Amino acid sequence: MTNYTKLPAILLLADGTVFYGKAAGKIGTTTGEICFNTGMTGYQEIFTDPSYFGQIMVTTNSHIGNYGIHADEIESDSIKIAGLVCKNYNIVYSRKQAKESIQDYFQNDNLVAISDIDTRALVRHIRDKGAMNAIISSEITDLEELKQKLAEVPSMEGLELSSKVSTKEPYFYGNPNASLKVAALDLGIKKNILRNFEARDIYVQVFPAKTTFAEMEKFNPDGYFISNGPGDPSVMPYAVETIKTILAADKPLFGICLGHQLLAESNGIGTMKMFNGHRGLNHPVKNIIKDHCEVTSQNHGFGVVPDEVRNSDKVEITHVNLNDKSIEGIRVKGKKAFSVQYHPESSPGPHDSRYLFDDFVDVMTGKLVW
């Protein structure tokens, strides 16, 4: 096991609030927009979710690292969060299947973290003040120097990040002899989305973020998928143009999270930066088409503008968040296109929404129309 010494570390927020804790992971300095996730499990999936690229994660569960690190429990090929803030940092783990400790994992992937923080107080502060940039350092103790570095960090609003985490080359996933084929636009796709496609006898070709419809169409897919991902959807005209072309060709289309926001943008509906965002495994959503409720997994700091959705003559609302009435799902009138803001592929997490992958199959095979 890698040696670990609890050196002092500092967390500084953009509004000047300071928290003192202990160094975890790599000794160093990191910056990003601070956010929190309320999930009780799944820290490794959170660390590797590309949608968290550029963000410092606060975990509200009091113990992190207690069940170690397992190679299969990843959503991408590396850690994507910019840094971690936690209360109890557990290097000793109890699970026999784990291959390494969280400290080894963080050091190997160069992640800077801070522990021994009062995360309840921190989350209450973020809830009241909203999302903001932050800096963690276990090497710089001068607050004025940290403030200067933090002032140089750009706001998440206006940042295009998907092209930074997207695959550089197309690749295939699943059985080449599957009954259906899907072209997936990778804006930060999670592995469990691909696993859900494979489980439904779908062969997927995953394309880089800026791939055109014409290039994807060469795969001769039965449908198109627009993935989740990081950053501001309002500064992604390349993806909006691709979606508009898919809609014009009247092809089946399914979008998740960022894909949902971009489907809205392609229909003239604006998106917005949320005060705090939704991140956790326990968000209640109502499917108003099927008249049932789902407990969902969510991770997004941007959303569609509710009034613009309600006033649109191009889309209809399919899902609504029961906590704040935000729009969680839409489908395009007269088209074979639909999307949801949350994550039906969640793992770990609730499986209430897995039916959406089945709905996509039914759309591609003509069994489901609206």
Helices and strands as residue ranges (DSSP letters): E 8-13, E 18-25, E 29-37, H 43-47, G 50-52, E 55-59, E 63-64, E 83-85, E 88-89, H 102-108, E 112-115, H 119-129, E 132-137, H 143-151, H 162-165, E 171-173, E 180-185, H 191-199, E 202-207, H 213-217, E 223-226, G 233-235, H 237-248, E 253-256, H 258-265, E 271-287, E 292-304, H 306-310, E 315-321, E 327-332, E 337-340, H 355-365
